[in-house]
């Protein structure tokens, strides 16, 4: 799967990938990515 760089989705991916990001940030990023995947990667 293509890796997104830049934009909301790329930022969310980076947040999830980085070990230093906080739990709330991670869950928000996960939601963002999940929504994006559902919408754009059927």
C-alpha positions as a Python dict, from the first residue, in 0.01 Angstrom:
ca = {
    (1, 'X'): (0, 0, 0),
    (2, 'X'): (121, 347, -80),
    (3, 'X'): (252, 549, 211),
    (4, 'X'): (100, 892, 240),
    (5, 'X'): (327, 1185, 306),
    (6, 'X'): (191, 1522, 394),
    (7, 'X'): (-170, 1617, 453),
    (8, 'X'): (-396, 1489, 726),
    (9, 'X'): (-357, 1121, 645),
    (10, 'X'): (21, 1133, 622),
    (11, 'X'): (37, 1315, 952),
    (12, 'X'): (-188, 1054, 1110),
    (13, 'X'): (34, 777, 979),
    (14, 'X'): (345, 945, 1116),
    (15, 'X'): (175, 991, 1453),
    (16, 'X'): (87, 623, 1469),
    (17, 'X'): (433, 519, 1356),
    (18, 'X'): (623, 730, 1606),
    (19, 'X'): (674, 577, 1948),
    (20, 'X'): (681, 913, 2121),
    (21, 'X'): (328, 1027, 2040),
    (22, 'X'): (73, 1024, 2320),
    (23, 'X'): (-210, 774, 2352),
    (24, 'X'): (-491, 1024, 2277),
    (25, 'X'): (-300, 1147, 1973),
    (26, 'X'): (-256, 788, 1855),
    (27, 'X'): (-623, 703, 1888),
    (28, 'X'): (-721, 1016, 1698),
    (29, 'X'): (-469, 934, 1427),
    (30, 'X'): (-596, 578, 1411),
    (31, 'X'): (-949, 702, 1361),
    (32, 'X'): (-838, 941, 1089),
    (33, 'X'): (-653, 664, 907),
    (34, 'X'): (-938, 417, 946),
    (35, 'X'): (-1185, 667, 803),
    (36, 'X'): (-956, 742, 515),
    (37, 'X'): (-899, 376, 441),
    (38, 'X'): (-1271, 304, 447),
    (39, 'X'): (-1341, 596, 216),
    (40, 'X'): (-1055, 577, -32),
    (41, 'X'): (-916, 224, -27),
    (42, 'X'): (-1211, -5, -83),
}
